[in-house]
């Protein structure tokens, strides 16, 4: 048997340099950690000196401030110290033990140094004397005196610990020299408790996560209860219940106003994301991503065309982020949040925060491993060889069959079975995080290995990533840190793995012929699916995201921060078509190779001054900053042919001819100045102002600078006297915002004249202008109004928000006609106006939240409407005033002609004697004469059929917990959108013998089978039944059980003895089922995801898969 293989030889120079850089960074981090550890070890607790002042504060608060300032762990019993108040004390460079001695004067308290920390306790009690295995019994209860099960009670400074039973009781042996226990449980505030006798009773306070959680916003953080804009927050743990290669896919259906559609089911495929609709015709409509403060634009900010074409040559930079590293995602949707990102905020901003270390005496180790199996949810049933032969014979006629029609008698191949599979995938993840007891140093290191094999043979995605996060506080007021993410991603089979072309290959062609060569169709220049899937087609990216920051507290509440980040992406694309390929043989070539090498480097330098303080009832949070960013990219494209050997000599040096050599690059930069001020009075009245000015190289001198202001107000009614203490309304806030953001997501320097080579005249290579410049080109600007209410009712039984938004984009860049004497036909200009508007509802409820049982529900729904307001003489693609950006036109149908008399009657009235075609026969589709001219013309094919944009979309998440068992079920839905089922059309309408068809075609119209919607079989499709029509632009409404996960959390004292704090086992299924009337494989599809004007197209490129996953997570 002949089984061709191919091997690529890679240059080692750039890779080696990249590894050397990474090694240098790694060694620097290790040295930094060593220096910090040495400094901390050299300074004892009692030698530490601090400057601090107290003024009418509780003793508890004084001790907490001292701990924060000094970095010394100070433990105490809240009940024992809460009754004391410190009136006025100040210390300057005073030893910690001297400060605490004066604080405890005139109290019944004393302190002692224990385990590198201080313990404050009452004089009437004493610290348990050191003795071996002192046995302590106790109980942990909540504020209602109810026992809390599963609480971790851990001897501080050791690995020894136990869990409480169902009544909250525990029994633990305290080793000699240990006198402090750490008590913690999810949903409660952790605390350190001194052991003063043989009985220990602990009260834990609930952690009100809903109102007190922190939300990440541009260049800062705010408490959720103080947010004045529209922000959707997602937790990493919840997202990771779904198994996906990229985190953007996991966001589908999770947030109101955020439409997420996975482009295909291919391994590593990304999603299309629209935050409150699209705003640009020429630019990309993907949001701006900010990863730990590092901005990232998919497509590098060069516009939709570059992003669309670049998917062949590059892997999305989002694939470099391991979802296991994500702590949270915050999505900024309104102008109040996005305006601070100025010219990049019109499409929304997705802020990704990765996991950081937490203070403690020992590291936390998390190890996760899972394995998954993927298979297509649904597939077409194709004709076998006998059915195919009969079909072609009936369509052509037995005496008119093509010559050599049956070159392989007896062959019958099910190409779906041969080219698809149930694939397996594996994911391994390790994280080590922690910090010093004082929290002065925090660290998190992680690594992951992902291998995702596709359901089509030869397709896969792999990722190897390392991440490091380090923060340290020195000299009380100085803090610095770094975040580094290094990733190597690779995909195989992206260009060759097309489900549509694989399953449609003729079934009467064998994989191999009698000579061991690949079988091939005599009437096609395409190799058979197995041969094609073995052809090398590889994309590889090396990505490093690096950021360094330093913070200095200038005055109380006033912090200066400087951050510098570098993002480097090196990509290679390698494709090789061997000499055995049918197309190569047809063109008399001995193999062809295509190489594409790209490098993109982005640098960002941010400097901010933040002021955060509360003066009486006045809360102030303000930030003033500058940002300077630059992006440089270059590429080399080579195409070569004629290789002497497919297996060894297929590198560039083995080619007889390099037919194409292209290279190029571009660079751009933005200088920005921004400010934001938040003010609130008594937690009731809020005011936010944000402003940013951007100066970009993408525009001419007169329009280089853009201004993007916004303002927001909010009123917390629940703080008013008339609602205080209300048993129904726990929290209620009204908010409104209005502002402007922008977009410059298109090619550089379209305002200036540029020339390109490759234009031949008289046999010589010359240059010509690339396009006609427009020196007046300027920013696309989006003005957005947002009005909403946030509520929490019945003490968190019902919570959520409801709001209305209206986005108007002015100066949308489109084309306009110009006189041809300029050397061109069209020119870019700011002419279009576009509208997005709708409302959002997001609600959640703790329907039941008991000790042993909980049922939690979250639901969101969005109503979205968009349309072109004005084109002002401009044009682009199929944009039309009054229509959305992604709408479908085509012919409308009125059934199938059942008789020749019906056709003759219409032909008699037609101006040319033919209503549709002279070849129209019974069994053909009857198309509707829209314009009433008596015949079917191309104008009738412009009828509006529907839009890809849904009327409603959203998601519904359900979590059921019983003791340690949890079941989560996540649904997403879409209502009112259309999907162009272009793949099905070609599967069931006969045109030629070159391809196979689905078994639907067996139901084709005949005089004996008239009750059908499948047209007659006729060679060449003379009536053009396959033209775009409402028969194949279908309703894509669906509700899908997107993901189900069952998990069990195991925590017991036996695991403690193995140094395990817990083990979680889980199993999940994605794409479980879908309820829809759509006739295609899956209505949740977007084959042309990167194309603004081809949304909602189902080309059967790579259908979605159902994924079965099992795995476990162990915590040490």
N, C-alpha and C positions, 0 to 999 in steps of 0.2 A: 504494500500500500504506500502511496505517496502522500506524505503529510508535511507540507512545507512549513518551515519555521523561519523566524527572523530574529536577528540579534542586533541591537544598537550598541555602538561604542560611544561613551560619553566623555567629553572633555573634563579634566579633573581640576583645572586651574581655578575657575570661579567657585566651584564647590569647596575646594580646599580652603580658599581664602574665607569663605563664608563660615566654615567650621572653625577656623582659627579665630575669627571675630567672636563667635559664640563661646569658644573656650576661654578667651580673654575675659569676657563678661562674667562667665561662671566663676573663674578664679577670683575676679574682683569682688564678687558677692561673698565668696567664702572668706576672703581676707577681711571684708567689712564686718561680717559676723564675728570673726575671731577678735578683732579689735574691740567691738562692743562688749563681748563677753569678758575680755581682760579688764576693761574699765570697770564693768559692774562688779567683778570679783575683787578688785583692788580697794573698793570703798565699802566699809562696814556700815551697818544701819546707824549706829550711834554717831559716826563721823559725818553723816550727811547733814548739810546745813541748807536752810531755805529762808527766804524772805516772804513773810505772809502777814496779813492783817485781818482781824475779825471785828465785826461791828454788829452787835445785837443779833447773833445767830445761835441756833441750837448747837449743843455740844456734838450732836450727831453729824450736823453739817460741817462743823469745824474739823472733826476727825476725817471726814470724807475729803475735804479740801486739802488737808495735810497729806493724806495718802496720795492724792493726785499730784501735788507739788513735789513731794519728796521721792515718790516711787517706792515707798516702803509699804508693805502690806500691813494694814491695821484692822484687826477683827474685834468686834464688840457685839453685845446683845442690845438690840434697838430699845427694848423695854427698859433696860437699866440706865441708858444714857439720855433718853428722850426728855426726861424731866429737868435737865440742866440747860441753862442758857449762858452764853458768854457775852458780856456787855461790850467791852472795848479792850482789845489786846492787839499789840503789833510786835513783830519780831523781824530783825534784820540779820541775815546770815547767822541764824541760830541753829544749834544742833537739834535734831528731831526729838531726842529724849528730854532735852530741856524744855522744849515747847510743850510736849505732852504732859510733862510734870506740872507746868503752870496751868494748863487747861484743867487738870484734875484737882487743883487746889479747892478746898472747901466742898468737896464731893465725897461720896462714900465709895469712890472708885480707885483702883490702882491698875498698873500695867506691868507686863513682863515680856521679855524677848523670848519667842518660841519659834523655832524652825525658820529663821531668817525673816521673821516678822514680829509684830507687836500685838499682844492680846490685852484688851481692856476688860476688867471684870470687877465685880463688887467685892469690897473688903470682907464682907461676911461670908464669902465663899472662897475657895482656894482652887487653884489648878490641880487637877488630879496628879498625884505624885507619880514619878516614873516607876512603873512596874510592868512586868511582862503581861501582855494580853489582858489588859483590863477590860472586862466585859460591860458594855453599855447597851441598855435597852431604851427604846423610845418610840415616839409616834410623830408622824408628819401630817399636819392638818391644814386645811385652807382657812380663810377668814370666817367661814361659817362653822368651824370646828368639825368639818367632815374629813375623814381620812383620805389621803391621796395615795393611790396605788402606783407602783412603778417608779417611785422617786429614787434618784441616785443619792446615796449617803456614802461619802467617800472620805477616807482619812487624808487630810491635806498633806501633801508632800510625799505620798506613797501611792502605790497602785492598788491598795487594799480598799475595798468598798462592797456595799450590798445594795439591794433594792428593797423598797417597802412592799409589804403584802397588800392584799385587797383592802385591808382596813387601815393602811398607812403605817403599820407597825414594822419595826426592824430590830435587829440584834446584831451588834458588831463588836469585834475585839479590837481595842486600841493598842497598837504596839507601843513599847517603851519609847518615851521621848516625843510622842505625838499627842497634841492636845487640842487639835482643831479639826473639824469636819466640814466638808463642803457639801451643801444640800442643793440639788437642782432637779428641775422637772420641766418639760415642755409646757408652755403656757403660764409659767409662774416665774417670779423674780428669784434668781439664785441668791444664796447667802452663805457666808462662812459663820459657823457657830462654835464658840469655845466649849470644851468639855469641862464642866465644873463639878460633876458628880457622876454617879452611875446611871442616872436617868436623864434623858435628853428629849424634850418635847419642843417641836419646831412648828412655827406658823409661817406658811408661805403666802405671799401676796400675789394675786393674779396680775398678769402682764397684759394690760389693755392694748393689744396690738393694733386694733382697728383705728383708734384715735391718736395713739402716740407713736405709731411707726413713722420712720423717716422716709421721705420721698426724695429721690435724686432729681434735681433740676439742672439747668445749664449753669456750670461753674459754681455749684453749691448744693446744699441740702436744706430742706425745710421739713418741719413736722407736718404729717398728713392733715392734721386738723387746721393748719394755717395755710393750706394751699388755696390760691385764688384762681388758678387756671385749670384746664382740663388735662389730667394726667391719669393714664391707666398703668397699673402696676401688676407685674407678674412675678411669682416666686420661682426660682430655679428648680426647687424640689418638685413643684407641681408640673412644670414643663417636662421634666425628665421622666415622668410616668409614661411618656410616649417615646418609643424608640425611633430616632431619626438621626441622620448624619449631620444635619445642620440645624442650628437653633431656630432659624427663621421659620422653618416648616412647623415647628412645635407651637408657634404662636397662632395658628389658624383657629378662629372662632373664640379666642380667649378674651378679646377686648372689643368693646363697642367702638364703632367708627374706624376699625382697622380690618380691612379685607385682605385675607392671606390665602393664596391659592398656590399649591405646589405645581411647578411647571410640568414635570413628568415623574414617572416612577423610577427613573434611572438612579443608580447609586450616586450619592452626592449631589443630586439635583436640588437647586435652591427654589425659593418661593417668590412669587410676585406679591408685593405688598403695596397697598394703597391706603394711606391715612386720609380719610375723608375725601377720597376721590383724587383724580389726576388734575394737574395744574398746567402741564406743558405739552405741546404737540411735538416739538423737536427735541426737547430735553428728556432725560430720564425722570420718571415719576416715583422712583424708589426713595424711601426716606433717607435722611442722613443718620448714619450709625456713629455712636460715640462709645468706644470701648475703653473703659477706665480713663476717660478724659481724652482719648485719642480719636479724632474725627476720621471717619472712613466713608467714602462714597463709592458705591458699586459702579463700575464703568469708569472710575477715576474722574468723574465729573465732566466727561467729554460729550455727553448727550446720548440720546437713544440709539442713534445709528451705530456709534462706536460700541456702546454696550451690547447691542444686538449682534454685531459681527464678532465682537471679542469673545463671545461664549465658545467659539470654536477653538480659540487659542489660549484661553485662560480659565482657571478655576476661580470661582468667586472667593474673594478674601474672607467672607463670612465662614467659609468651611475651615478656616484655620483655628476657629474658636471651638474648643470642646465644651459642649453644653453642660457637662458635669462640673465645669469650673465656674458656671454662672450662679451668682448669688441672687440677683434680681434683675428685672428689666423694667424700666419706666419709659412710657411712650408719651411724649409731649405732643398734644394735638392742636391746641389753640395758639393764637398769636402771642398771648401772654407768656407762654413757655418757649415758643420757637423763635420769637423775634431776636432773642439774644444771640442766635446763630445766624442772623442776618440773611445774607444772600444764599444760604444753604438750607433754610428752614421751611420753605414753602410746602414741602411734601411731608412735614412732620419730622420728629427727631426721636430715634430709638436709643436710649441710654442703657448700656449694658455694664453692670457692676459685677466684677468677678469676686471670688471668695477671698477674704482676708483672714489673717490670724486673729485669735482672741487671747486675752491675757489668761495666764494659768501657770502652774508649776511644772507641768509636763505636756508634751505634745499630744495632739489629737491626730490619730491615724485613721483614715478612711480608705477601705479597699473595696472596689466594686468590680464585678465581672459578670458578663451576661453573654448568652449566645442566642441567636435568632434564626428563624427560617422564613424565607420570603417566597411567595407564589402569587401569580396574577390572580386578582379577585375574580375576573371574568375574562373569557377569551371567545373569539369567534370560532365557530365550527366550520371548517373548510371542506371543500369537496375532495374526495379521494380520486385516484387516477381514473377509475372507471366512470365515475360521475362526471369528471372533467371532460373525458373523451366524448361522452354522450352529449354533454352540453355544447361543446364546440361543433360537433357534427350537426346537431340540430340548428345551430345558429348560422353556420356557413353553408350547410348542405353537403351531403356525402361526396358529391362530385366536385366540390369547390374548396376542399381542405388544402391548407398550405402544403407545399412540398416538404418532404422529410418531417411530417407532422409528429410522428411517433418514433423518435430516434432510439429509444431504449424500451423495446417491447417487454412488457411484464413488470416494469419498474413502478413502484408506488411508494411515495415518501410523504410522511406527515411532517412537514417542516416545522410546525409548531412544537411537536414533540422533540424534534432533533435540535432545535435552536433555543428552546426554553427549558427551564428547570426549576426545581425547588431548591433555592440557594440557601447557603448558611452564612452567617455573619458572626463576628466576635468583637467584643469590646472589653478592654481592661483599663482600669483607672485607679490611680493611687494618689492620695493627698496627705501631706504631713503639714500640720499647721499648729500654731500656738503662739506663745508670747511669754514675756517675763511676768512674774506675779504682779508687778505694779502696772503692767500694760505699757511701759515705756518702749518696749521692743515687741513688734508683732511680725510674724512671718507666716508664709504659706508657700509650699512647694508642691507641685503636682506633675504627673506625667500620664499620658494616655496612649493606648494603641487601639486603633479602630480598623477593622477590615470588613467591608461590606460588599459581598458578592451579589451581583445582579441576577434577576430572574431570566435574563437572556445570557446565553453562554458568552464568555469572553469579556463581559462587562463587570467592572468592580470599582470600588473607591476605597482608598486607604488613607489613614492619617496617623502620623506620629507627632506628638506635641509635648512640649515641656513648658511649664509656666512657673515663674517665681514672683513673689510679692514680699517686699520687706519694708517696714516702717520703723523708725527709731526716733526717740525723743532724747535730746541732749541739752544740757545746760538749762533745763526747765522750759525755756521759751523757743527752743529750736527743734524743729522736727523735719526729718528728711526721709525719702523713701524711693523705691523703684518698683516698676512692674515690667516684666519681660515675658513675652509669649513667643515661642519658637515653634514652627510647625512645618512639616513636610507632607504635602498632600499629593495624591496621584489618582488619576482615573484612567481606565482602559476601556476601549470599545465605544467611546462616546459617539464618534462619527459613523461607525459601521452598525451599531446596534439599533436598527429601526424596526420595531415590531411590524409596522405596516408592510414594509418591503419583504420582510422575512417570511411571513405567513402567506403572502400572495405569490410566492414563487411556484412555478408549475409543479404539480404533484407527481407527474410522470417522469421526473428527472431524478436519477439516483444520486447519492452523495458521491460515490466513486464509480467510474466506468470499469469495464472489464480489464483495462490496462492499469488500473490503480490511480488514474488521474481523476481530478474532480469532474463530476458530471456537470454539464452546462446545457442550458436551453439553446436550441439552434436559432431562435428568433429573438435573442436578447443579448445585450452586451454587459449584463450583470452576472457576476459569479453566483453560484448557489449559496444559500445562507451559511452553511457550515464553513465553506471556504472563505467567505467574506469575514466571518467572525474570528477567524484565526489570523487575519491580517493585523499587524501591529498598528495600534492607534492609541497613543499615550499622551496624556497631559500631566505635567508635573510642576508643582509650585513649591517654592521655599519662601516662607513668610516669617518675618520677625517684627514684632511690635514692641518697641522699647520706650519707656518713659521714665524720667527722673524728676523729682520735685523736692523743693525745700520750702519750709514754712517758718516764719519768724513772727512771734507775738511782739509787736511794737509797743502796744499799750494794752490794758485790759480790754478785751473784746475786739482789738484791732490787729488783724493778721495780714502779713504780706506773704504771698505765695508766688513762686516762680516754678514753671514746669517746662521741660523740653522733651519732645517726643520725636522719634524717628520710626517710620514704617517703611520697610524694604520688602519688595516682592519680586522674586525672580521666577519667571515662568518659561517652560519649554514645551513645545508641541512637536511630536514626531509621528509621522504617518508614513507607512510603507505599503505599496501595492506591488506584490511579487509578479514575476514574469508569467506565472501560471494563471493570473487573472484574465478573464475573458476580454475585458476592455483593453488590457495591455496587449494581448495577442491580436485583437482587432486593429489596433493602431501600430502593430509591429514594433512594440517596445519591449525591452527586457527589464521591466521593473521601474517604478517611479517612487520618488520620495519627496516629502514636503517637511520642511523644518521652519519653526517660528520661535524665535527667542526674544523675550521681552524683559525689561527691567523697569520698575517703577519705584521711585523713592519720594517719600513725603516727609517733610520736617515741619514741626509746629513749635512755636515758642510763645508761651502764655505767661503773662504777669498780671496778678490781681491783688487788690487790697480789699479785704472784707471786714466790715464792722458789724458786730452782733452784740446787742446789749438790751437790757430792759431797765428802764428808768421809771420806777413806780408802776403805773398802769400802761406805760408807753413801751411797746416793743419795736425795735429797729433792727433791720437786717439789710445791709447794703453791700454791693460789690462794684468796684470800678476796675477796669482792666484793659489790657491790650493783647492782641494776638497777631502773630506774623506766621504765615504758612506759605510753603512753596511745594510744588509738585513737578517732578521731572521724570520723563519716561522716554524710552527708546526701544526700537525693535529692529530685528533683522529677519527677513523672510527669504528662504531659499527653496527652489524647486529643481530637482535633478532627475535625470532619467538614464536608463541603460546601464544596468549593473551586471557584472559577470557572474555573480552568485547571489542567490536570494538569502542565504543563511549566514554567510560570513562577510562577503564583500558588499554589504548593503549600506555602509557608511558613506559619508560625503566623498571621501577620497576614492571610493570605488566606482563613482559615476563617470560615464563617458561625457556627459553633457550637463552643465548647470544652466537650465533654461530660463530661470527667473531669479533675479537677485534684487531685493528691495531692502531699503533701510530708511529709517526716519526717527523722528522723535518730536517731543514738544515739551514746553514748560510753562507754568503759570504760577501766579502768586497773589495773595490777598493780604493786605494790611488792614487791621480792624481795631476799633476802639469801642468799648461797650460799657454799659452801666445798668444796674438794677437796684431799686430801692423798695423794700417791703416795710410797711408800717402797720401796726395793729394797736388798737386801743382796747385794753382790758379783755383781749381775746374775743371782742364782739365786732369791731369795725376794722376792715382791712383795706389797704390801698397798696397797689403795686405799680411801679413804673419801670419800663425796660426800654433801652435804646441802644442801637448799634449802628455804626457807620463802617462800611466796607469799601475799600479801594482796590479794584481788581484789574489785572493786566488784560483781561478778556475784552475790555471795552476801549473805545477811542478816548483821547484826552478830554473831550468835553463831557463824556458820560461815564467816567471811570468810577465815580463815587456814588454810592447808594446809601440812603438813610432808612432805617427800619425801627420805628418807635412802636410801643404798645402800652396799654394801660389796663388795669383790672381793679375791680372793687368787689368786696364781699361783706356780707352781714350775717353774723351768727345769731340767729333769732333765739336759739336755745339758751343763750347767755342772758337774755333779757328777763326782767323780773316776772313778766307774765307767763314765761315758760319754765323758769327754774323749778326743779322738783317735779316737773310734769312726768307722770308715769308712762305716758305714751311716747312723747318726743324725748328721746335721749340726746339727740344732736340734730340740728337743722341749720343749714347754711345756704344762703342765696348768693350767687356770684355772677359777674358779667365781665367780659373783656372785649377789647377791640384793638386791633393793631395791624401792622404791615410786616410781612416777611418777603423774601425774594428768592429768585432762582437764577443761577448762571451756569446751569448744567448743560453746556453745549460746547462746541469746538472753540479752540483758542483763536484769537486774532482774526475773526471774521470781519472786523472793521478795517483791516489793512490788506494790501495787495500781496499775494504770495504766488509763487510759481512752482510748478512741478515738472520733473523730467518724465520721459517715457512716451513723448509724442514725436513720431517720426514724420519727417517731411523730406522728400527727395532721397530717401534711404538713410538720412542722418537723424540721430537722436537729438531732439530739441526740447525746449521748455515752453509751457503755456501757462496762462493764469489759471489757478485752481478754481476760483469762483469770483464773481463780481463783489467787491467789498462794499460795506455800508458803514461809513464813519459815524453815523448817527445811531448805530445799534446800542441798546441799553438794557438794563435789568428787566426781567419779568417780575412784576410785583403782585403779591396776593394780599388783599385786605380781608380780614376775617372778624366776624362778630360771633360771640359765644355767650349764651345765656343759659344758666343751669342751676339746679338745686341739688345739694348733697344732703342725705338724711340717714338717720339711725333711729329706729323706732323699737319700742318694747325691749329696751336693754339688749340690743344687738340681735333681736329676733328677726328684724327686717331692716336691711341697710342697702344703700345704693345711691344712684344719681340719675337724674333725667335732665336732658339739655337739648338746646337747639343751636345749630351753627349755620353760618352763611359765609362762603368763601368766594370772592370775586377776584379773578386774575386779570390784570390789565397789562397790555403790551405783550401779549403772548406772541412769540416769534414764529412767523409763518413766511411764506414766499409771496412775492408780488411780481407781476410781469414787467419787464423793462424792454426798452428798444434794443434790437439785436446789434445795432452799431456799437454797443458797448463791449461786444465780444461774448455775450451770454444771453440767456433767455429769462432768467429770474434772479431775484435778489432777496436776501433775508431782511425782514423788517418787523418792528414791534407794532402789529396791527390788530391782533385778535383779543377779544374779551371772552372770558369763560367763567361759568358759574357752577359751584357745588353747594348744595344745601341739603339739610336733613335734620333728623333728630336721633338722639341716642338714649337708650334706657339700659342701665346696668343695676341689677338687684341681687342681693344675696340674703340668705336666711339660715340661721342655726335652728332648724325646725325642732330638733331634739339635741341636747348637748348635756348628757348625763355622764356619770362617772364611768359606767360600763358600756354606754351606747350613745352614739351620736349620728345625726343625719344632717349633713350640710349641703346646701344648694346655692349655686350661683348661675345667673342667667343674664344674657345680654342680647339686645336686638338693635339694629340700626336701620333707619329709613334713609336711603340715599337717592338724590336726584342731581343730574348734571346736564348742562347744555352749553352750546356755543351761543353767546349773546350777540356778538358782532364780529365780522371778519374785516370790515372796512376796506374792502377791495383786495384783501389777501386770500391766499388759498394754500392748502397743504393736504395731500392725500384726499380722503373723502370728507373732510370737515365741511359741515353745513350748518348754517345758523338755525338754531332751534333744536339741534340734535346733540346727543352725547358724543364723546370721542370714539367710543367703540360700538358702532351700530352696524347692523347688517342690512344689505339691500339684495334683491334678487327677483326672480320671477315668481308670481303667484300661480298656483295650480287650481284646477277645478275638476280633479279626478282623472280618470283614464278614458280615452275614446273607446267605446264599446262596439261601434259599427262604422262602416265606410260611409254610410248615409250621413251620419253625424259630421264626419270630416268634410264631405262634399258640400253640405249646406253652408259651412263656414267658408270654404274655399270660394264658393259662388259669390260671396259678399266681399271677399278680399280684393283690394285694388290690383294686385298682381296675379290673382288667381290662386294664391296659396296662403292660407291663414297662418300656418306655421312653417311648413316645408313641403316641397313636392313629394318627399319621401315619407310623410306622416301616414301611419297605418293604424288600424285598430290595435289597441294594446299600448299605444304611446300616451305619454302624459299630455293633458290638455292645459295649456298655459293661458292665463287671463290677459285679455287686451286692456291694459290699464289706461292708455291714452285715448282709446276709442277710435283708432284710425282703421280698424277692420283687419289688422294683421299683427303678428308678433314681431317686434323689432327690438333692437338693443335698448331703446328707451323704456320698454316694458320691464327690462331687467333691473331698473333703478327703483323699483317699488320698495318702500320701507317694510321690513319684516320684523325687526326687533333689535334689542340691544344686549350687549354682553353684561352690562352693569345690572346687578340685581336690584329689585325694589326693596327687599329686606334681606338682611343676613345677620347671623349671630351664632351663639353657642350656649350650651347648657351643661353645666358640670355638677355631678352628684358624687358625694363622698359619704359612705356608710362605714362606721367603725363600731366594732363590738370587741371590747377588751383590746387584745393585741392584733385583731384581724381587721383589715381595711379593704374595702371594695370601692373603686372609683370608676365612674362611667361618664365619659365625655361625648356629647353630641354636638355637631355643628350643622348648620342649615343655610340654604339660600333659596330665595323665593323671587320669581318673576324674571330671571335672566334667561337669555337665549344662548344656545351652544350650537355652533356650526359643526354638524356631524359629517365632516368631509370624508372620513375614512369609511364609514358605512356606505356612502354613495358609491364609491368605487368597488366595494365588496359585492354589491348586489345588482349593479347595472352593467350588462354585458357590452363590451366594445371590441375586444380583440382576444386572440388565443394566447397572448404573451403572458397573461397573469391568471392566477387562480381566483376563485370566488367563494363567498360563504354559502352555506346551504340555504340561505334565504332566497337565493336565485332559483332554487328548484320550485319555488312558488310563483314563478314568473307568469304573466298573463298569457293565456292561450284561449282559443274559442271555447274550450271545455272548462277553463278555470278563469272565470271573469271576476270573481269576488276576491280580489287581491289588490294590493297597492304596489306590487313589483311590476315594472313594465315588461313588455315583450322582449325577447332576446333577438337582437339583430346585429349583424356584423357592422362595426364602425359607428354604431349608435346614430343612425341617420337623422333621427328627430332631435338629437341632442338632449335626450332625457336626463343626462347627468349635469346639465347646466345648474348653476346655483339657484335654488328655489326654496320656497317655504316648506317643502317636504323634508329637507335635511337641515334646516335651521330650526331646531327643536327647543321646546321648553326644558330648561335645565334645572327646574325646581327640584330640590332634594332635601331630605333630612337623613343624616348619617350618624351611626354609632361609630365615632371616630376612634375611640380608644377605650379599652377596658383593662384595668389592672387590679389584681388581687395580691395583697401582700400580708405577711405575718411578721410582726416584730417580736423577737425573742430576747428577753432580758431576764436573767436570773443569776443567782449567786454562784452557780456552777461556771457560767461563762466568765464571771468575775475572776474566778480562780485561774482561768486561762488568759487573763489580761484582756478580755473582751468586754467592752461596755455594752455591746448589743450586736445582734445579727438580724438582718432583715432579708427575708426570702420573698421573691415576687415573680409573678407571671403576668404577661400582658398580651393583648391582641389588638392590632390596629386595623382600621378599615373593616370592621366586623360585618356590617351590613348597611345597605342604603335603600331608602324608600324613594322611588322616583318613577316617572313615566318616560324617562329618557331611554332611547333604544341603543345607545352606544355602550361602551364598556364601563364608563364612569363619568357622571356629569361634573364632578369636581376635577376639572382638567383645564390646562391652559398651555397647549403645546408651544405657542409662540409667546411665552411669558414676557420676554424682554421687548416685544414690539408693541408700542402704544396703540397701534391700529389693528392688531390681530389678536386682541384679547378674546377669550371664549372660543377658541378654535380647537377642535378635537381632531388631530391628524393621526391618532393612534401611533404616535412616535414611540412612546414607551409607557404603557398603561400603568396605573397605580397598582401596588401590590398589597397583599394582606400579610402582615408580619406577626409571627408568634415569637415571643421572647420569654426566656426564663433566666433568672440571675439571683445574685445575693449581694448584699452590702454588709461588710463587717467593720465595726468601729473598735479601735483599740485605745 
